[in-house]
Amino acid sequence: MESSQALIASAVHESPVLSGRGLLERMFSFIFHGFVYNQIWEDPRVDARALQITRHSRILTIASGGCNMLNYLQHDPAAVTAVDMNAAHMHLTRLKLCAVRNLPTYEDLFAFFGCADDPENLERYRHYLRPHLDAPTRRHWEGGPFRKSMRRQRIRYFERNLYDYSTMGIFLHFIHKLAQHKHIDPRQLLLARSSHEQEEFFERAIAPFFDSKITKGLSKLPFLLYALGVPPRQYETFKRDAANGCLVTEFRKRVKRLACDFPIADNYFAWQAFTRRYDRNQRRAVPDYLKESNYAVIKSRVERIDTHLTSMTGYLVSQPDQSLDRFVLLDAQDWMTDTQITALWRQIARVGAPGTRIIFRTGAAASPIETALPPDLRRRFAYEKALSQELFAQDRAAIYGGFHVYAMP
């Protein structure tokens, strides 16, 4: 089995190491080999509508932060398989599965992943989770003698707020510090009682942040976006899609959508972006797997999930014909060449059962499938463009340029 580092390198490295592009690719793969996402940034409500999950559905998804594989369980699929090339994400995914299985109560689960800063979480880990983890996952969270002696074990993230960690968490913390320098407190958005008040706060307090010289200068440094999991290829398409190549204008548009287009009371993506935490009191702005109303159902179905450290294409190659019928590709194709995209979709065409549905997101607006696939393969799939556009407008995460739904008769 290939290592996580080798899988990421094979997905990202296209150019010679001593070229400018090659150095950026290797910088990204170095960053992405670590802990990037502390939660997933794709809206499961949108996914569920697009996938049309039934009790016969067999879902293959990229794990990322591990939330949506659990969120899908409330729709009663037959099975969910989560794959990822990033070992840190897979260790978080497996920790979440272990927590749902073995923590004794809903309140314990919420303390661990909803609050994620409870001093008792370390004892919960030692008593309820550690005995049930596989050895690599346990080593990842506990570390070796040096980490233990310095009290720097990763499991201590859950005593200090998991959502301040990962490169995404660090990036958001950095942006918040810049905002504070401009006397902006993003947390004040949570006080808005209507969409009008959300927009008023954005225009008054947040929009001017994008006009600062610091923000404009930082937007020209692609490696800062690597903390968001944006690889060089995606960065280039993102920049081409921006008006006049101005990334600040595009950032402003997407952040405004996140801040203003959805009620703040239940948009946990906005809570994470503007406060780096979830709604601990009302517990509305939390992922579905952390809602008490879903707890018993998700716990009863958690054994339907299995996980694999591999790429999507690598997993599909080993699967029999017509054995899956729902595919969640996240934004993985923004990393890929046309050749890699074609290889992936040939496997989907083979492994996909009748009625297969495929969803993915893109940094830019356009679907790469329309130009990447050879005509004979492209004809196997129907693009549900109207539904894609409708659901894109409903995606509370608001960080992507496009959402796309394909089906295979």
Sine and cosine of phi, psi and omega as CSV:
sin_phi,cos_phi,sin_psi,cos_psi,sin_omega,cos_omega
0.00,0.00,0.72,-0.69,0.02,-1.00
-0.93,0.36,0.52,-0.85,0.07,-1.00
-0.96,0.27,0.31,-0.95,0.06,-1.00
-0.85,0.53,-0.67,0.74,-0.02,-1.00
-0.89,0.47,-0.67,0.74,0.01,-1.00
-0.92,0.38,-0.62,0.78,0.02,-1.00
-0.89,0.46,-0.70,0.71,-0.01,-1.00
-0.92,0.39,-0.66,0.75,0.01,-1.00
-0.88,0.48,-0.67,0.74,-0.01,-1.00
-0.92,0.39,-0.45,0.89,0.01,-1.00
-0.99,0.14,-0.44,0.90,-0.17,-0.99
-0.94,-0.33,-0.63,0.78,-0.15,-0.99
-0.97,0.24,0.92,-0.40,0.05,-1.00
-0.87,-0.49,-0.50,0.86,-0.16,-0.99
-0.96,-0.28,0.36,-0.93,0.05,-1.00
-0.84,0.54,0.58,-0.81,-0.13,-0.99
-0.87,0.49,-0.53,0.85,-0.06,-1.00
-1.00,0.01,0.04,1.00,0.09,-1.00
-0.99,0.10,0.33,-0.95,0.03,-1.00
-0.86,0.51,-0.72,0.69,0.01,-1.00
-0.90,0.43,-0.65,0.76,-0.01,-1.00
-0.88,0.47,-0.63,0.77,0.03,-1.00
-0.91,0.41,-0.64,0.77,0.04,-1.00
-0.91,0.42,-0.64,0.77,0.02,-1.00
-0.88,0.48,-0.66,0.75,-0.03,-1.00
-0.96,0.27,-0.51,0.86,0.11,-0.99
-0.90,0.43,-0.69,0.72,0.02,-1.00
-0.89,0.45,-0.73,0.68,-0.06,-1.00
-0.90,0.44,-0.54,0.84,0.07,-1.00
-0.89,0.45,-0.72,0.70,0.01,-1.00
-0.92,0.39,-0.70,0.72,-0.10,-1.00
-0.96,0.29,-0.27,0.96,0.08,-1.00
-0.92,0.38,-0.32,0.95,0.00,-1.00
-1.00,-0.02,-0.33,-0.94,-0.05,-1.00
-1.00,0.06,0.96,-0.26,-0.09,-1.00
-0.99,-0.15,-0.76,0.65,-0.12,-0.99
-0.92,-0.40,0.82,-0.57,0.10,-0.99
-1.00,-0.05,-0.14,0.99,0.18,-0.98
-0.49,-0.87,0.25,-0.97,0.06,-1.00
-1.00,0.10,0.54,-0.84,-0.06,-1.00
-0.91,-0.42,0.65,0.76,0.12,-0.99
-0.80,-0.60,0.72,-0.69,-0.11,-0.99
-0.97,0.24,0.90,-0.45,-0.05,-1.00
-0.94,0.35,-0.39,0.92,0.06,-1.00
-0.90,0.43,-0.70,0.71,0.05,-1.00
-0.89,0.45,-0.70,0.71,0.01,-1.00
-0.84,0.55,-0.73,0.68,-0.07,-1.00
-0.89,0.46,-0.65,0.76,0.04,-1.00
-0.90,0.43,-0.66,0.75,-0.04,-1.00
-0.95,0.31,-0.63,0.78,-0.07,-1.00
-0.97,0.22,-0.44,0.90,-0.03,-1.00
0.80,0.60,0.85,0.53,-0.10,-1.00
-0.92,0.39,0.73,-0.69,0.09,-1.00
-0.85,-0.53,0.06,-1.00,0.00,-1.00
-0.94,0.33,-0.13,0.99,0.05,-1.00
-0.99,-0.16,-0.10,0.99,-0.11,-0.99
-0.92,0.39,0.70,-0.71,0.09,-1.00
-0.87,-0.49,0.95,-0.31,-0.20,-0.98
-0.99,-0.16,0.69,-0.72,0.20,-0.98
-0.90,-0.44,0.83,-0.56,-0.04,-1.00
-0.69,-0.73,0.44,-0.90,0.21,-0.98
-0.97,0.22,0.71,-0.71,-0.14,-0.99
-0.94,0.34,-0.75,0.67,-0.12,-0.99
0.79,0.62,-0.81,-0.59,-0.04,-1.00
-0.98,0.21,-0.03,1.00,0.14,-0.99
1.00,0.08,0.08,1.00,-0.04,-1.00
-0.97,0.23,-0.75,0.66,-0.21,-0.98
-0.95,0.31,-0.46,0.89,0.08,-1.00
-0.86,0.52,-0.59,0.81,0.07,-1.00
-0.98,0.22,-0.64,0.77,0.01,-1.00
-0.86,0.51,-0.59,0.81,-0.02,-1.00
-0.91,0.43,-0.41,0.91,-0.08,-1.00
-0.89,0.45,-0.43,0.90,-0.01,-1.00
-0.91,0.41,-0.29,0.96,0.01,-1.00
-1.00,-0.07,0.10,0.99,0.16,-0.99
0.90,0.44,0.74,0.68,0.09,-1.00
-0.95,0.31,0.33,-0.94,0.04,-1.00
-0.94,0.35,-0.60,0.80,-0.05,-1.00
-0.32,-0.95,0.48,-0.88,0.10,-0.99
-0.74,-0.67,0.81,-0.59,0.10,-1.00
-0.92,-0.39,0.81,-0.58,0.00,-1.00
-0.93,-0.38,0.82,-0.57,0.03,-1.00
-0.86,-0.51,0.42,-0.91,0.08,-1.00
-0.31,-0.95,0.56,-0.83,0.06,-1.00
-1.00,0.09,-0.32,0.95,-0.08,-1.00
-1.00,-0.04,0.91,-0.41,-0.06,-1.00
-0.89,0.46,-0.59,0.81,0.00,-1.00
-0.89,0.46,-0.66,0.75,0.04,-1.00
-0.91,0.41,-0.62,0.79,0.01,-1.00
-0.92,0.38,-0.58,0.81,0.04,-1.00
-0.92,0.39,-0.61,0.80,0.08,-1.00
-0.92,0.40,-0.67,0.74,0.03,-1.00
-0.85,0.52,-0.73,0.68,-0.03,-1.00
-0.94,0.34,-0.51,0.86,0.09,-1.00
-0.91,0.41,-0.64,0.77,0.03,-1.00
-0.90,0.44,-0.69,0.73,0.04,-1.00
-0.87,0.49,-0.69,0.72,0.00,-1.00
-0.89,0.45,-0.62,0.78,-0.01,-1.00
-0.92,0.40,-0.69,0.72,0.02,-1.00
-0.88,0.47,-0.65,0.76,-0.02,-1.00
-0.93,0.36,-0.65,0.76,-0.32,-0.95
-0.89,-0.45,-0.32,0.95,0.10,-0.99
-0.92,0.38,0.65,-0.76,-0.21,-0.98
-0.96,0.27,-0.43,0.90,-0.07,-1.00
-0.67,-0.75,0.26,-0.96,0.11,-0.99
-0.86,0.51,-0.67,0.74,-0.03,-1.00
-0.88,0.47,-0.57,0.82,0.07,-1.00
-0.90,0.43,-0.68,0.74,0.02,-1.00
-0.90,0.44,-0.69,0.72,-0.02,-1.00
-0.92,0.39,-0.61,0.79,0.05,-1.00
-0.88,0.48,-0.59,0.81,-0.07,-1.00
-0.97,0.24,-0.72,0.70,-0.09,-1.00
-0.91,-0.42,-0.33,0.94,0.04,-1.00
-0.99,0.11,-0.74,0.67,0.10,-0.99
-1.00,0.06,-0.78,0.63,0.07,-1.00
0.87,0.49,0.41,0.91,0.09,-1.00
-0.58,-0.82,0.36,0.93,-0.04,-1.00
-0.98,0.20,0.80,-0.60,0.02,-1.00
-0.84,0.54,-0.40,0.91,0.00,-1.00
-0.99,0.14,-0.09,1.00,-0.03,-1.00
-0.90,0.43,-0.54,0.84,0.03,-1.00
-0.90,0.43,-0.65,0.76,0.05,-1.00
-0.93,0.36,-0.60,0.80,0.09,-1.00
-0.86,0.52,-0.68,0.73,0.01,-1.00
-0.88,0.48,-0.77,0.64,-0.08,-1.00
-0.89,0.46,-0.63,0.78,-0.12,-0.99
-1.00,0.10,-0.68,0.74,-0.17,-0.99
-0.96,-0.29,-0.47,0.88,-0.14,-0.99
-0.97,-0.26,-0.73,0.68,-0.08,-1.00
-0.78,0.63,-0.70,0.71,-0.04,-1.00
-0.90,0.44,-0.29,0.96,-0.10,-0.99
-0.95,-0.30,-0.01,1.00,-0.03,-1.00
-1.00,0.07,0.55,-0.84,0.15,-0.99
-0.93,0.37,0.37,-0.93,-0.13,-0.99
-0.86,0.50,-0.71,0.70,0.01,-1.00
-0.88,0.47,-0.64,0.77,0.01,-1.00
-0.92,0.39,-0.64,0.77,0.04,-1.00
-0.89,0.45,-0.69,0.72,0.02,-1.00
-0.88,0.48,-0.63,0.77,-0.01,-1.00
-0.87,0.49,-0.73,0.68,-0.10,-1.00
-0.98,0.18,-0.47,0.89,-0.04,-1.00
-1.00,-0.09,-0.51,0.86,-0.02,-1.00
0.96,0.28,-0.03,-1.00,0.00,-1.00
-1.00,-0.06,-0.20,-0.98,-0.04,-1.00
-0.84,0.55,-0.61,0.79,-0.04,-1.00
-0.90,0.43,-0.76,0.65,0.01,-1.00
-0.86,0.51,-0.66,0.75,-0.02,-1.00
-0.91,0.41,-0.66,0.75,-0.02,-1.00
-0.92,0.40,-0.50,0.86,-0.01,-1.00
-1.00,-0.07,0.09,1.00,-0.05,-1.00
0.81,0.59,0.67,0.75,-0.02,-1.00
-0.90,-0.43,0.41,0.91,0.07,-1.00
-0.89,0.46,0.62,-0.78,-0.03,-1.00
-0.88,0.47,-0.47,0.89,-0.02,-1.00
-0.89,0.46,-0.35,0.94,0.04,-1.00
-0.95,0.31,-0.18,0.98,0.14,-0.99
-0.80,0.60,-0.56,0.83,-0.09,-1.00
-0.98,0.21,-0.09,1.00,0.18,-0.98
-1.00,-0.06,-0.31,0.95,-0.21,-0.98
-0.86,-0.51,0.10,0.99,-0.07,-1.00
1.00,-0.02,1.00,-0.09,0.06,-1.00
-0.76,0.66,-0.56,0.83,-0.15,-0.99
-0.98,0.17,0.03,1.00,0.20,-0.98
-1.00,-0.06,-0.09,1.00,-0.06,-1.00
-0.96,-0.29,0.01,-1.00,-0.17,-0.98
0.98,0.21,0.35,-0.94,0.03,-1.00
-0.91,0.41,-0.51,0.86,0.09,-1.00
-0.89,0.45,-0.73,0.68,0.02,-1.00
-0.89,0.47,-0.65,0.76,0.02,-1.00
-0.92,0.40,-0.64,0.77,0.03,-1.00
-0.88,0.48,-0.73,0.68,0.00,-1.00
-0.90,0.44,-0.62,0.78,0.05,-1.00
-0.88,0.47,-0.66,0.75,0.03,-1.00
-0.89,0.45,-0.70,0.72,0.01,-1.00
-0.90,0.44,-0.63,0.78,0.04,-1.00
-0.90,0.45,-0.62,0.78,0.04,-1.00
-0.90,0.43,-0.65,0.76,0.07,-1.00
-0.88,0.47,-0.66,0.75,0.01,-1.00
-0.89,0.46,-0.67,0.74,0.02,-1.00
-0.88,0.47,-0.58,0.81,0.06,-1.00
-0.87,0.49,-0.50,0.87,0.05,-1.00
-1.00,-0.08,0.24,0.97,0.02,-1.00
0.88,0.48,0.63,0.77,0.04,-1.00
-0.91,-0.41,0.76,-0.65,0.08,-1.00
-0.91,-0.41,0.99,-0.14,-0.06,-1.00
-0.85,0.52,-0.42,0.91,-0.05,-1.00
-0.90,0.44,-0.34,0.94,-0.01,-1.00
-0.91,0.41,-0.31,0.95,0.06,-1.00
-0.85,0.53,-0.52,0.85,-0.06,-1.00
-0.92,0.39,-0.26,0.97,0.01,-1.00
-0.99,0.14,-0.19,0.98,-0.01,-1.00
-0.90,0.43,0.69,-0.72,-0.04,-1.00
-0.96,-0.30,0.05,1.00,0.00,-1.00
-0.35,-0.94,0.24,-0.97,0.04,-1.00
-0.89,0.45,-0.55,0.83,0.05,-1.00
-0.88,0.47,-0.71,0.71,0.01,-1.00
-0.93,0.37,-0.56,0.83,0.08,-1.00
-0.88,0.48,-0.72,0.69,-0.02,-1.00
-0.93,0.37,-0.62,0.78,0.02,-1.00
-0.88,0.47,-0.69,0.73,0.03,-1.00
-0.90,0.44,-0.68,0.73,0.00,-1.00
-0.85,0.52,-0.77,0.64,-0.07,-1.00
-0.91,0.41,-0.57,0.82,-0.04,-1.00
-0.98,0.18,-0.67,0.74,-0.20,-0.98
-0.95,-0.32,-0.59,0.81,-0.14,-0.99
-0.99,-0.13,-0.67,0.74,-0.06,-1.00
-0.82,0.57,-0.67,0.74,0.01,-1.00
-0.88,0.48,-0.40,0.92,0.03,-1.00
-0.85,0.53,-0.56,0.83,-0.03,-1.00
-0.97,0.23,-0.17,0.98,0.02,-1.00
-1.00,-0.03,-0.11,0.99,-0.06,-1.00
-0.96,0.29,0.47,-0.88,0.01,-1.00
-0.90,0.44,-0.58,0.82,0.00,-1.00
-0.89,0.46,-0.73,0.68,-0.01,-1.00
-0.89,0.45,-0.71,0.71,0.00,-1.00
-0.89,0.45,-0.62,0.78,0.02,-1.00
-0.93,0.36,-0.68,0.73,-0.01,-1.00
-0.91,0.41,-0.52,0.85,-0.02,-1.00
-0.91,0.41,-0.27,0.96,0.01,-1.00
-1.00,-0.01,0.02,1.00,-0.01,-1.00
-0.97,-0.24,0.98,-0.18,-0.11,-0.99
-0.88,0.47,-0.48,0.88,-0.08,-1.00
-0.92,0.39,-0.37,0.93,0.07,-1.00
-0.92,0.40,-0.55,0.83,0.04,-1.00
-0.96,0.28,-0.29,0.96,0.05,-1.00
-0.88,0.47,-0.47,0.88,0.05,-1.00
-0.90,0.43,-0.37,0.93,0.05,-1.00
-1.00,-0.03,0.11,0.99,-0.02,-1.00
0.98,0.21,0.40,0.92,0.00,-1.00
-1.00,-0.08,0.95,-0.31,-0.02,-1.00
-0.98,0.22,0.23,-0.97,-0.04,-1.00
-0.81,0.59,-0.67,0.75,-0.01,-1.00
-0.89,0.45,-0.69,0.73,0.02,-1.00
-0.92,0.39,-0.62,0.78,0.03,-1.00
-0.85,0.52,-0.67,0.75,-0.02,-1.00
-0.92,0.38,-0.66,0.75,0.03,-1.00
-0.93,0.37,-0.59,0.81,0.05,-1.00
-0.88,0.48,-0.69,0.72,-0.02,-1.00
-0.92,0.38,-0.63,0.78,0.04,-1.00
-0.90,0.44,-0.54,0.84,-0.05,-1.00
-0.98,0.19,-0.36,0.93,-0.03,-1.00
-0.95,0.31,0.54,-0.84,0.00,-1.00
-0.88,0.48,0.86,-0.51,-0.02,-1.00
0.83,0.55,0.43,0.90,0.00,-1.00
0.94,0.35,0.23,0.97,-0.06,-1.00
-1.00,0.01,0.97,-0.26,-0.06,-1.00
-0.94,0.35,-0.54,0.84,-0.01,-1.00
-0.87,0.49,-0.66,0.75,0.03,-1.00
-0.88,0.47,-0.66,0.75,0.01,-1.00
-0.93,0.36,-0.65,0.76,0.05,-1.00
-0.87,0.50,-0.71,0.70,-0.02,-1.00
-0.86,0.51,-0.69,0.72,-0.03,-1.00
-0.88,0.47,-0.68,0.73,-0.05,-1.00
-0.96,0.26,-0.61,0.79,0.04,-1.00
-0.93,0.38,-0.59,0.80,0.06,-1.00
-0.89,0.45,-0.66,0.75,0.03,-1.00
-0.88,0.47,-0.69,0.72,0.03,-1.00
-0.89,0.46,-0.65,0.76,-0.09,-1.00
-0.98,0.18,-0.47,0.88,-0.23,-0.97
-0.87,-0.49,-0.44,0.90,-0.21,-0.98
-0.99,0.11,-0.16,0.99,-0.06,-1.00
-0.69,-0.72,0.55,-0.84,0.03,-1.00
-0.83,0.55,0.78,-0.63,-0.06,-1.00
-0.92,0.39,-0.37,0.93,-0.11,-0.99
-0.90,0.44,-0.44,0.90,-0.01,-1.00
-0.78,-0.63,0.24,0.97,0.00,-1.00
-1.00,-0.10,1.00,0.00,-0.07,-1.00
-0.93,0.36,-0.32,0.95,0.09,-1.00
-0.92,0.39,-0.68,0.73,0.04,-1.00
-0.91,0.41,-0.63,0.77,0.05,-1.00
-0.86,0.51,-0.68,0.73,0.01,-1.00
-0.92,0.40,-0.67,0.74,-0.04,-1.00
-0.92,0.40,-0.63,0.77,-0.12,-0.99
-0.99,-0.17,-0.26,0.97,0.00,-1.00
-0.72,-0.69,-0.19,0.98,-0.04,-1.00
0.86,0.52,0.61,0.79,0.10,-1.00
-0.35,-0.94,0.13,-0.99,0.09,-1.00
-0.98,-0.18,0.11,-0.99,0.07,-1.00
-0.97,0.23,0.97,-0.23,-0.10,-1.00
-1.00,0.05,-0.31,0.95,-0.08,-1.00
-1.00,-0.02,-0.91,0.41,0.03,-1.00
-0.97,0.25,-0.46,0.89,0.01,-1.00
0.86,0.52,0.57,0.82,0.12,-0.99
-1.00,-0.02,-0.70,0.72,-0.01,-1.00
-1.00,0.07,0.92,0.39,0.05,-1.00
-0.63,-0.78,0.42,-0.91,0.09,-1.00
-0.86,0.50,0.44,-0.90,-0.07,-1.00
-0.85,0.53,-0.55,0.83,-0.04,-1.00
-0.94,0.35,-0.24,0.97,0.02,-1.00
-0.98,-0.20,0.16,0.99,0.07,-1.00
-1.00,-0.02,0.71,-0.70,-0.06,-1.00
-0.87,0.50,-0.55,0.84,-0.02,-1.00
-0.91,0.42,-0.36,0.93,0.00,-1.00
-0.98,-0.19,-0.14,0.99,-0.20,-0.98
-0.86,0.52,-0.77,0.64,-0.08,-1.00
-0.90,0.44,-0.65,0.76,-0.01,-1.00
-0.91,0.41,-0.74,0.68,-0.03,-1.00
-0.91,0.42,-0.65,0.76,0.02,-1.00
-0.89,0.45,-0.61,0.79,-0.03,-1.00
-0.95,0.31,-0.32,0.95,-0.06,-1.00
-0.93,-0.36,0.05,1.00,-0.15,-0.99
-0.89,0.45,-0.44,0.90,0.00,-1.00
-0.94,0.34,-0.14,0.99,0.05,-1.00
-0.97,0.22,-0.15,0.99,-0.04,-1.00
-0.99,-0.11,0.71,-0.70,0.20,-0.98
-0.78,-0.63,0.36,-0.93,-0.14,-0.99
-0.75,-0.66,0.48,-0.87,0.01,-1.00
-0.54,-0.84,0.72,-0.69,0.09,-1.00
-1.00,0.06,1.00,-0.08,-0.03,-1.00
-0.19,-0.98,0.08,-1.00,0.09,-1.00
-1.00,0.08,0.27,-0.96,0.05,-1.00
-0.87,0.50,-0.76,0.65,0.00,-1.00
-0.90,0.44,-0.67,0.74,0.01,-1.00
-0.87,0.50,-0.61,0.79,0.04,-1.00
-0.94,0.34,-0.69,0.72,-0.08,-1.00
-0.89,0.45,-0.58,0.82,-0.01,-1.00
-0.83,0.56,-0.51,0.86,-0.08,-1.00
-1.00,-0.01,0.01,1.00,-0.10,-0.99
-0.99,-0.17,0.50,-0.86,0.01,-1.00
-0.95,0.30,0.30,-0.95,0.03,-1.00
-0.85,0.53,0.61,-0.79,0.14,-0.99
0.79,0.61,0.65,0.76,-0.05,-1.00
-0.97,-0.22,-0.15,0.99,0.03,-1.00
-0.72,-0.69,0.36,-0.93,0.01,-1.00
-0.60,-0.80,0.10,0.99,0.09,-1.00
-0.66,-0.75,0.77,-0.64,-0.08,-1.00
-0.76,-0.65,0.80,-0.60,0.01,-1.00
-0.88,-0.47,0.96,-0.27,-0.15,-0.99
-0.99,-0.11,-0.01,1.00,-0.11,-0.99
0.76,0.65,-0.74,-0.67,0.03,-1.00
-0.93,-0.36,0.42,0.91,-0.13,-0.99
-0.86,0.51,-0.50,0.86,-0.06,-1.00
-0.95,0.32,-0.29,0.96,0.10,-1.00
-0.92,0.39,-0.28,0.96,0.08,-1.00
-1.00,0.10,-0.32,0.95,-0.34,-0.94
-0.99,-0.13,0.47,-0.88,0.23,-0.97
-0.98,0.21,0.22,-0.98,0.05,-1.00
-0.86,0.51,-0.59,0.81,0.01,-1.00
-0.90,0.43,-0.67,0.74,0.01,-1.00
-0.93,0.37,-0.64,0.77,0.05,-1.00
-0.89,0.46,-0.68,0.73,0.01,-1.00
-0.89,0.46,-0.67,0.74,0.02,-1.00
-0.88,0.48,-0.66,0.76,0.03,-1.00
-0.89,0.46,-0.74,0.67,-0.08,-1.00
-0.96,0.28,-0.41,0.91,0.13,-0.99
-0.91,0.40,-0.61,0.79,0.04,-1.00
-0.94,0.34,-0.63,0.78,0.07,-1.00
-0.88,0.48,-0.66,0.75,0.01,-1.00
-0.89,0.46,-0.55,0.83,-0.01,-1.00
-0.98,0.17,-0.73,0.69,-0.10,-0.99
-0.99,0.16,-0.43,0.90,-0.05,-1.00
-0.92,0.38,0.74,-0.67,0.06,-1.00
-0.99,0.12,0.24,-0.97,0.10,-1.00
-0.81,0.59,0.69,-0.73,-0.04,-1.00
1.00,0.05,0.17,0.99,0.00,-1.00
-0.84,0.54,0.62,-0.78,0.09,-1.00
-0.78,-0.62,0.66,-0.75,-0.06,-1.00
-0.79,-0.61,0.73,-0.68,0.07,-1.00
-0.78,-0.63,0.49,-0.87,0.10,-0.99
-0.32,-0.95,0.25,-0.97,0.05,-1.00
-0.88,-0.48,0.33,-0.95,0.00,-1.00
-0.68,-0.74,0.54,-0.84,0.06,-1.00
-0.91,0.42,-0.67,0.74,0.10,-0.99
-1.00,-0.01,0.00,-1.00,-0.09,-1.00
-0.98,0.17,-0.59,0.81,-0.18,-0.98
-0.98,0.19,0.50,-0.86,0.11,-0.99
-0.99,0.14,0.82,-0.58,0.00,-1.00
-0.93,0.36,-0.30,0.95,-0.05,-1.00
-0.89,0.46,-0.53,0.85,-0.09,-1.00
-0.91,0.41,-0.42,0.91,0.01,-1.00
-0.91,-0.42,-0.34,0.94,-0.10,-0.99
-0.99,0.17,-0.60,0.80,-0.13,-0.99
-0.99,0.11,0.60,-0.80,0.14,-0.99
-0.91,0.42,0.46,-0.89,-0.12,-0.99
-0.82,0.58,-0.63,0.77,-0.05,-1.00
-0.91,0.42,-0.58,0.81,0.03,-1.00
-0.98,0.20,-0.65,0.76,0.00,-1.00
-0.86,0.52,-0.57,0.82,-0.02,-1.00
-0.92,0.39,-0.25,0.97,0.01,-1.00
-0.96,0.28,-0.27,0.96,-0.15,-0.99
-0.82,-0.57,0.64,-0.77,0.06,-1.00
-0.98,-0.22,0.78,-0.62,0.02,-1.00
-1.00,0.01,0.89,-0.46,0.01,-1.00
-1.00,-0.02,0.97,0.22,-0.17,-0.98
-0.91,0.41,-0.71,0.71,-0.03,-1.00
-0.89,0.46,-0.70,0.72,0.03,-1.00
-0.90,0.43,-0.64,0.77,0.02,-1.00
-0.85,0.52,-0.72,0.70,-0.02,-1.00
-0.93,0.37,-0.63,0.77,0.03,-1.00
-0.88,0.48,-0.72,0.70,-0.05,-1.00
-0.96,0.27,-0.52,0.85,0.08,-1.00
-0.84,0.54,-0.65,0.76,0.00,-1.00
-0.93,0.38,-0.32,0.95,-0.03,-1.00
-0.99,-0.14,-0.05,1.00,-0.09,-1.00
-0.97,0.26,0.95,-0.32,-0.08,-1.00
-0.92,0.39,-0.37,0.93,0.00,-1.00
-0.92,0.39,-0.61,0.79,0.21,-0.98
0.88,0.47,0.29,0.96,-0.08,-1.00
-0.98,-0.20,-0.14,0.99,-0.06,-1.00
-0.98,-0.20,0.26,-0.96,0.04,-1.00
-1.00,-0.05,-0.33,0.95,-0.02,-1.00
-0.37,-0.93,0.47,-0.88,0.12,-0.99
-0.79,-0.61,0.71,-0.71,-0.18,-0.98
-0.70,-0.71,0.68,-0.73,-0.02,-1.00
-0.84,-0.54,0.80,-0.60,0.08,-1.00
-0.82,-0.57,0.47,-0.88,0.03,-1.00
-0.71,-0.70,0.45,-0.90,0.03,-1.00
-0.82,-0.57,0.90,-0.43,-0.03,-1.00
-0.84,0.54,0.00,0.00,0.00,0.00
